[in-house]
Amino acid sequence: MKVCKFGGSSLANAEQIKKIKQIVELDSERKYVVPSAPGKRTNDDIKVTDLLIAFHSAVTNGEDYTAIYSDLSERYVQIRDGLGLDTDIETHLANVKADVLNSAGYDYTISRGEFLNGLLIADYLGYDFIDAADVIFFDSDGEYKSEKTRTVLRGRLSHSKTAVVPGFYGSMPNGKVKTFSRGGTDITGAIVARAARAEVYENWTDVSGFLMADPRIVDNPQPIKKLSYRELRELAYMGATVLHEDAIFPVFKANIPINIKNTNQPDDEGTFILPKVDNNDGHIITGIAGRKGFSVLAIEKTKMNAEIGFGRKVLSALENNGMSFEHMPSGVDTLSIVLANSEIEGKQPQLLDDVYNQCEPDSLEVFKGLALIATVGRGMIHNIGVAARLFAALAKSGVNIRMIDQGSSEINIIVGIDEEDFEVAIKAIYSEFCS
């Protein structure tokens, strides 16, 4: 049995939704469908979720919302009519409008894209509709309640041979709607797959799985046929955005494979994400991913290594300022804290004061303009000289390495470089290991 999640681009209009019906009906094992809100129909279009955000903002600020609501209504009416349905979507839209005008919360408003789309898709497929708010739960602090959800959702699914469960949201103990972060329909799909004891969780999107590098940087990068959960975590964290990085946790517990598939090219094999992958398809590395927008807090102090509690003091200063860090490479007398620019913005003076007062360093500086690149692969553990090849390739391309961090799992090497060298560095690494 398979659970299928379909992304916004796969559901942008009636023609796309007709494709997903063909996909679902092609395999009788596809029993449960988890839809996103309709995405962009063209490059200059707007996603339904963004329309809902604009609608909520206009209502909250006392601005004219009529044009936004009209656009929102038109999207769903066009989908309904394009599918030849007689669903009374106008009444559902009017209810949403009334709720928002009556001070419904932000999360409720932006979740309606999935809710309304789920109603139409359930009607079109002839499936039961299960409101995610009735079966997916958060606690009063907004934390996802895994075991309660699994129990309730499994019981509800047992009464439906086939069903649609809209993605992205659940409910709080007081009944209010709570959403996951953007892209959270991936998580809902994984939750449904676990509860249903699915054999495969199919995640349908607009690409045929993961590629070994960003195609905007590397021309025609090779596809990744198989990924381990651990490799996915590393690549997703560093910017590979095909799948929400938190989507693996529900299926990880149940050892359910994820198959990334392309709605527009359904015959493509896609990428399988598995608990464990023994072979590496002939590649030493699995993929390359990276992000810009980091800073380094560089601390120097003689005999730092002998000072008990030094690291704790530094981390305490970060905690007091509500900041998380990315990496923390160190030497005998040096400690570097890698921070996202968004973490340090507006807090740098206070952070420096706190570190000075608690740690009394000899030197303390902040360097900006850092990019991080992760080279990930299970084959790296068994091959000698991978790091040497990587560093040599960067040196040959004129890229200066400012930071090196290799995880204890030995499946990734992260380098910090100047942002201006980001694209050159990724091309150099790909050329060395994949060409």
C-alpha positions in Angstrom: 0.0 0.0 0.0 1.3 3.5 -0.9 0.6 7.0 0.4 1.0 9.7 -2.2 1.7 13.4 -1.4 1.3 15.8 -4.3 3.0 19.3 -4.2 1.5 22.6 -5.2 3.0 22.6 -8.7 1.3 19.2 -9.3 -2.1 20.7 -8.3 -1.9 24.2 -9.7 -4.9 23.8 -12.0 -7.5 21.3 -13.2 -5.2 19.9 -15.9 -2.5 19.1 -13.4 -5.1 17.4 -11.1 -6.2 15.3 -14.0 -2.7 14.0 -14.2 -2.7 13.0 -10.5 -5.9 11.0 -11.0 -4.2 9.1 -13.8 -1.2 8.4 -11.6 -3.4 7.2 -8.6 -5.6 5.0 -10.8 -2.6 3.5 -12.5 -1.6 1.7 -9.3 -4.3 0.1 -7.1 -1.9 0.2 -4.1 -2.1 4.1 -4.0 -4.8 4.3 -1.3 -4.2 7.7 0.5 -3.5 11.1 -1.0 -2.1 14.1 0.8 -2.5 17.3 -1.3 -0.8 20.7 -1.0 -2.6 24.0 -1.9 -2.5 24.9 -5.6 0.9 26.3 -6.6 1.9 28.6 -9.4 0.4 28.0 -12.9 3.1 30.2 -14.5 6.3 31.7 -13.3 4.7 35.1 -12.7 1.6 33.6 -11.0 1.0 33.6 -7.2 0.6 30.5 -5.0 -2.7 30.1 -3.2 -1.0 30.1 0.2 0.5 33.4 -0.6 -2.9 34.7 -1.6 -4.2 33.6 1.8 -1.4 35.3 3.6 -2.2 38.5 1.7 -5.9 38.1 2.5 -5.2 37.6 6.2 -2.9 40.7 6.2 -5.5 42.9 4.5 -8.3 41.9 6.9 -6.0 42.3 10.0 -4.9 45.7 8.9 -8.3 46.9 7.9 -7.4 47.1 4.2 -9.5 46.4 1.1 -9.4 42.6 0.6 -12.0 42.2 -2.1 -9.6 41.8 -5.0 -7.5 39.2 -3.1 -10.6 37.2 -2.2 -11.9 37.4 -5.7 -8.6 36.0 -7.0 -8.7 33.2 -4.4 -12.3 32.3 -5.2 -11.6 32.3 -8.9 -8.8 29.8 -8.5 -11.0 27.2 -6.9 -14.0 27.8 -9.1 -11.8 27.3 -12.1 -10.4 24.1 -10.7 -13.9 22.8 -9.8 -15.3 23.7 -13.2 -12.2 22.3 -15.0 -12.7 19.0 -13.3 -16.4 18.9 -14.2 -17.5 18.7 -10.5 -20.6 20.1 -8.9 -18.9 20.6 -5.5 -20.4 23.7 -3.7 -17.0 25.3 -3.3 -18.5 28.7 -3.1 -20.1 27.9 0.2 -16.8 26.6 1.6 -15.0 29.8 0.4 -17.7 31.9 2.0 -17.2 30.1 5.3 -13.5 30.7 5.2 -14.1 34.4 4.4 -16.5 34.7 7.4 -14.1 32.9 9.7 -11.2 35.2 8.8 -13.4 38.3 9.1 -14.4 37.0 12.5 -10.8 37.0 13.6 -9.8 33.4 12.7 -6.0 33.0 13.3 -3.2 33.2 10.8 -2.6 29.5 10.9 -6.2 28.7 10.2 -6.2 31.2 7.2 -3.1 29.8 5.5 -4.2 26.2 6.0 -7.4 26.7 4.0 -5.5 26.3 0.7 -4.9 22.6 1.5 -8.4 22.2 3.0 -10.2 23.5 0.0 -8.0 21.7 -2.5 -8.5 18.5 -0.5 -12.3 18.8 -0.7 -12.1 19.1 -4.5 -9.6 16.3 -5.0 -11.5 13.9 -2.7 -14.6 14.6 -4.8 -12.8 14.1 -8.1 -11.1 10.9 -7.0 -14.2 9.5 -5.3 -12.2 9.2 -2.0 -13.3 10.0 1.6 -12.2 13.4 2.9 -10.5 13.4 6.3 -9.9 16.8 7.8 -6.3 16.9 9.1 -7.5 19.0 12.1 -9.4 15.9 13.3 -6.5 13.5 13.2 -3.2 15.4 13.5 -2.4 17.0 16.8 -0.1 19.6 18.5 0.3 20.3 22.2 -0.4 23.7 23.8 3.2 24.8 23.0 2.7 24.0 19.3 4.8 20.8 19.4 3.7 18.0 17.2 2.2 15.0 19.2 3.5 12.0 17.4 1.9 9.1 19.3 -1.6 10.6 19.7 -1.6 11.4 16.0 -0.5 7.9 15.0 -3.2 6.3 17.2 -6.1 8.5 16.2 -5.1 8.7 12.5 -4.6 4.9 12.2 -8.0 4.3 13.7 -9.6 6.8 11.3 -7.9 5.4 8.2 -9.0 1.9 9.1 -12.6 3.0 8.2 -11.6 4.4 4.8 -10.3 2.1 2.0 -9.2 5.3 0.2 -9.0 8.8 1.5 -7.7 12.4 1.0 -6.0 14.0 4.0 -5.0 17.7 3.3 -1.4 18.5 4.2 0.3 21.2 6.2 -1.9 21.5 9.3 -3.4 19.9 12.4 -5.0 21.2 15.6 -4.2 22.4 19.1 -5.8 21.1 22.3 -8.3 24.0 22.2 -9.3 23.0 18.6 -7.5 25.9 16.9 -5.7 25.0 13.6 -1.9 24.8 13.8 0.3 24.6 10.8 3.7 23.0 10.2 6.4 25.3 8.6 6.1 26.0 4.9 6.5 22.9 2.9 4.9 21.0 5.7 2.7 18.9 3.5 5.7 16.7 3.1 5.5 16.1 6.8 1.8 15.3 6.7 2.4 12.7 4.0 5.0 11.0 6.1 2.7 11.1 9.1 -0.1 9.4 7.1 2.4 6.9 5.7 3.4 5.9 9.2 -0.1 5.7 10.5 -1.3 3.6 7.5 1.7 1.3 7.7 2.5 2.1 4.1 5.1 0.1 2.2 6.2 3.3 0.3 5.6 7.0 0.8 5.5 8.5 -2.7 6.3 12.3 -2.8 5.2 13.7 -6.1 6.6 17.0 -7.2 7.8 18.8 -10.3 11.3 17.2 -10.4 12.4 13.6 -10.9 14.1 13.3 -7.5 17.3 14.7 -6.2 20.2 15.7 -8.3 23.9 15.5 -7.3 24.2 19.3 -7.4 22.0 22.4 -8.0 21.2 22.5 -11.7 21.2 26.3 -11.6 25.0 26.0 -10.9 26.0 22.8 -12.6 24.9 21.9 -16.1 22.8 18.7 -16.2 23.9 17.2 -12.9 23.5 13.4 -12.5 20.4 12.2 -10.7 20.7 10.4 -7.3 18.9 7.1 -7.5 19.2 6.1 -3.8 19.8 8.1 -0.7 20.0 7.1 3.0 18.0 9.0 5.6 21.2 10.3 7.0 22.4 11.6 3.6 19.1 13.3 3.0 19.3 15.1 6.4 22.7 16.4 5.5 21.7 17.5 2.0 18.4 19.0 3.0 20.0 20.9 5.9 22.5 22.4 3.4 19.9 23.6 1.0 18.7 20.7 -1.2 15.0 21.6 -1.0 13.2 18.8 -2.9 11.8 17.5 0.4 11.1 19.1 3.8 14.0 17.9 6.0 11.6 17.0 8.9 9.6 14.7 6.6 11.9 11.8 7.2 11.2 11.4 11.0 7.8 9.8 10.9 8.8 7.3 8.2 12.2 6.8 9.7 10.6 5.3 12.8 8.6 2.8 10.7 11.4 2.1 8.1 9.2 3.2 5.3 11.1 4.2 2.0 10.3 7.6 0.4 10.2 7.7 -3.4 10.5 11.2 -4.9 8.6 11.2 -8.2 7.8 13.7 -11.0 4.1 14.3 -11.7 4.8 15.5 -15.2 7.2 12.6 -15.9 5.6 9.7 -13.9 7.6 7.0 -15.6 10.9 8.4 -14.3 12.4 6.3 -11.6 13.0 9.2 -9.3 15.0 9.0 -6.0 14.5 6.4 -3.3 15.3 7.4 0.2 15.9 4.4 2.4 16.9 3.6 6.0 20.1 2.1 4.7 21.8 2.0 1.3 24.7 -0.5 0.8 25.9 0.4 -2.6 26.7 3.9 -3.9 25.9 3.5 -7.6 29.6 3.7 -8.5 30.0 7.2 -6.9 32.2 8.1 -4.0 30.0 11.0 -3.1 26.2 11.1 -3.2 25.6 14.8 -3.6 26.8 18.4 -3.1 24.7 21.2 -1.5 25.4 24.5 0.1 24.1 27.8 1.4 25.2 31.4 1.6 24.6 33.8 4.5 26.8 32.9 7.4 29.1 34.7 9.8 31.9 33.5 12.0 32.5 34.5 15.6 36.3 34.0 16.0 37.5 33.7 19.5 41.2 33.5 20.6 42.5 33.0 24.1 45.9 31.5 25.3 45.4 28.2 27.1 41.7 28.1 26.2 42.0 24.3 26.0 43.0 24.1 29.7 40.2 26.4 31.0 37.4 24.3 32.3 34.0 25.5 31.2 35.2 27.9 28.5 33.0 26.3 25.8 30.0 26.4 28.1 30.5 30.1 28.7 30.5 30.8 25.0 27.4 28.8 24.4 25.7 30.4 27.4 26.3 33.8 25.8 24.6 32.5 22.6 21.7 31.1 24.6 21.2 34.3 26.5 20.8 36.1 23.2 18.4 33.5 21.8 20.9 32.3 19.2 21.6 28.9 17.7 24.8 28.0 16.0 25.6 25.9 12.9 29.2 24.6 13.6 31.9 25.0 16.1 35.4 24.1 14.9 38.2 24.7 17.3 42.0 24.7 17.9 44.2 24.7 21.0 43.7 28.5 21.5 40.9 29.2 19.1 37.2 28.6 18.8 35.1 29.6 15.8 31.3 29.7 16.0 29.5 29.6 12.7 26.2 31.5 12.8 23.5 32.2 10.2 23.4 35.9 9.4 19.7 35.9 10.4 20.7 34.8 13.9 23.3 37.5 14.5 21.4 40.4 12.9 20.7 43.1 15.4 22.3 41.1 18.2 26.0 41.4 17.4 27.0 44.2 19.9 25.2 42.5 22.8 26.7 39.1 21.9 30.2 40.5 21.8 29.8 42.2 25.2 28.5 39.0 26.7 31.4 36.9 25.3 33.9 39.4 26.5 32.4 39.6 30.0 32.1 35.8 30.5 35.2 34.5 28.6 37.8 37.4 28.7 39.2 36.4 25.3 42.5 37.8 23.9 40.8 38.5 20.6 37.2 38.5 19.4 36.0 39.2 15.9 33.1 38.6 13.6 33.7 37.8 9.9 30.8 37.9 7.5 30.3 36.7 3.9 30.8 33.0 4.6 29.2 30.2 2.5 29.0 26.6 3.5 29.2 23.6 1.1 28.6 20.0 2.2 30.0 17.1 0.2 27.9 14.1 1.3 28.3 10.4 0.6 28.3 7.0 2.2 31.1 6.0 -0.1 33.5 8.5 1.5 34.0 6.3 4.5 35.6 3.5 2.5 37.8 5.6 0.1 41.2 6.9 1.0 42.0 10.5 -0.1 38.6 12.0 -0.5 39.4 15.1 1.5 42.7 15.5 -0.3 40.9 15.4 -3.7 38.3 17.8 -2.5 40.8 20.4 -1.2 43.0 20.0 -4.3 40.0 20.7 -6.6 39.1 23.8 -4.7 42.7 25.0 -4.7 43.0 24.4 -8.4 40.0 26.6 -8.9 41.4 29.4 -6.8 39.0 28.9 -3.9 40.3 29.7 -0.5 39.0 27.5 2.3 38.2 29.4 5.5 36.8 26.5 7.6 36.7 22.7 7.5 34.3 20.5 9.5 33.9 16.8 9.0 31.1 15.0 10.8 31.8 12.1 13.1 29.7 9.9 10.9 32.3 10.5 8.1 29.6 10.8 5.5 30.1 14.6 4.9 32.8 17.2 4.7 31.7 20.8 5.1 33.9 23.7 4.0 33.4 27.3 4.6 34.4 29.7 1.8 33.9 33.3 0.7 30.4 33.8 -0.7 31.8 35.1 -4.0 33.5 31.7 -4.6 30.3 29.7 -3.9 29.3 28.7 -7.5 33.0 28.1 -8.5 33.5 25.8 -5.6 30.4 23.7 -6.3 31.4 23.3 -9.9 34.9 22.3 -8.9 33.8 19.6 -6.4 31.3 18.2 -8.9 33.8 18.1 -11.7 36.3 16.2 -9.5 34.0 13.5 -8.3 31.2 13.3 -10.8 32.5 14.0 -14.2 
